[in-house]
Each structure stands twice: as C-alpha cells, then as structure tokens.
Amino acid sequence: MPKATVTSTTKKVELVSLPPDGYVEIKRLPYGASLERRDMVMTMKMSSEVAAKGTTQGTPEISTSMNNRAVTAFEWANCIVSWNLTNENALPLDWKAPNIFDIFDPAVEDELGKL
C-alpha cells in the first residue's frame, strides 16, 4: 500500500549563490504546517459600523495585509534542517533570530525562495 504520511526524508541542496560548498538541507512541511503557513500569508478583515438597533450603516471596509516576513521566517525555521552557512563572524546562522532578514544576502534568499 502507498504510504500517505509525513516522512523524515530531507534533500541537500548545493547553493549556486554560495560557491564552492554552501548548502542547506531541507524537508517538506507536513500538511498541517502547510495549512498554518497558508493562514499566515494574508490576513483579511472586514468591518462596518453598527447602529444602536443592530443595523449596519455606511460602507463596509475591507483591509488586507501580507505577511511575507512572518511566512518566510516560518518556512525557514520549519523546512531548513541543516546548513553550513555562517555570519561575518563565522558563526552558524540562526534561522529563528529576529534579525536574520536584516543580515541575509538577497542573492541567497532568491535561491532559497525557489526551492
């Protein structure tokens, strides 16, 4: 019978943007985490003013917000299982550090975003 559950299989990816030996080892998100990620992508709110008797007045307002930073942080923290990437002091990168996006090379991020 075909197995339809999460596996612990990972994939080592050599990063072209970090020659000669930069790599990350990644895994797929389980379905539950994938749903959580989708919930994070966009937040939508709808509101309107309600009169004293419970009737709606005025034009409803709809607002949306994109959560790219939070989604990327979630993906990196949950999908990258090992790496040999370091900061300028030769210390391993911490994917959960709040400042990771402020110090990360955009060329490497472009490549990671395509995985």
N, C-alpha and C positions, 0 to 999 in steps of 0.2 A: 504494500500500500504506500502511496506517496505521502511523505511527511509534510504537514502543513503548519508546523510550529516554528518558532524562532530558533535559529541555530547560532552557534557561537563562532561561525566562520568569519574570518577577517580577510582583508585584502591589503597587501603592502603596495603603496603607490610611490614610485620614484618621482620626485618633483623636478620638472624641467627648469623651473624658475630658481632652483637652488642646487646647481651643479657643484661638485660632482656626485654627492651622495645624500642630498636632502630627501627625506621620505616621511610619510605618515602611514600608519596602518589604520584602516577604517573598518567599521562594521555598519550594517544596515540598522535603521531604527526598527524596533518591534512595532506592530500595528498600533498598539495603544499609545506609544510615544509619538508616532506619526500623526495620530488624531490630535494629540495635545499640541504638536507643532502647528497643525492647520488652524487650531483655535487661536494660536498666538499671532498668526500672520496679519489679520486685520480685525480691529475692533470697530463695531458699528453701534452707534447709539441713536435712538430716535426719541424726541421729546416734544411735548406741546403743553401749552398752558391749559389747566383745567379750571373751569369756573366753579363757583360755590356749589352749584347743584350737580356737579359731576359732568357737565357738558364741556366739550373741547372748544376752545376759542383760538382764533389766529391760525397761522400756517405752521404745520409741524416742521420741526427742524431735525435734520439728519446730519450727523457728523461721523466721519471715519478717521481712523488713524492706522498708519502702517507701523509695524513693529519689527523692522528689519534687524535692528541691533539685537533685540531680545531673541529673535528666531535664530540668528546666526550663532549667538552665544549658546543657545540650547543645542543646536546641531553639533557644534564643535565639542561641547562638553560630553555629549552622548554618543557621538559617532567616531571620534578620533581616540583610538585606544592606546597607541604608542607612536613615538616620533623621535627624531634626533635633532629637532630644531631648537635653537638657543637664542637668547637675547644678546645684546652687545657685550655682556659680561661673561659669556659662555655658560650661562645658567639655563637649564631646560625651560622652555616656555610653559606657562601655566594657563591652560585654555579657559580656566574659570576665573582668572584675575580680572577685576573690573576695568583695568586699563589696557587689556590685551589689544583692543581695536586701535588704541591711540599709538601703539608702538609697532603694529604689524605692517609689514611691507605689502602694499596694494597688489604688486605683481604676484606674490604668493597667494594672496587671498583670491585673486581672479582664478588662479589654477585650482585652488581648493573648492571654489564655488561651482566648478564644472564637474566635480567628482560625484 
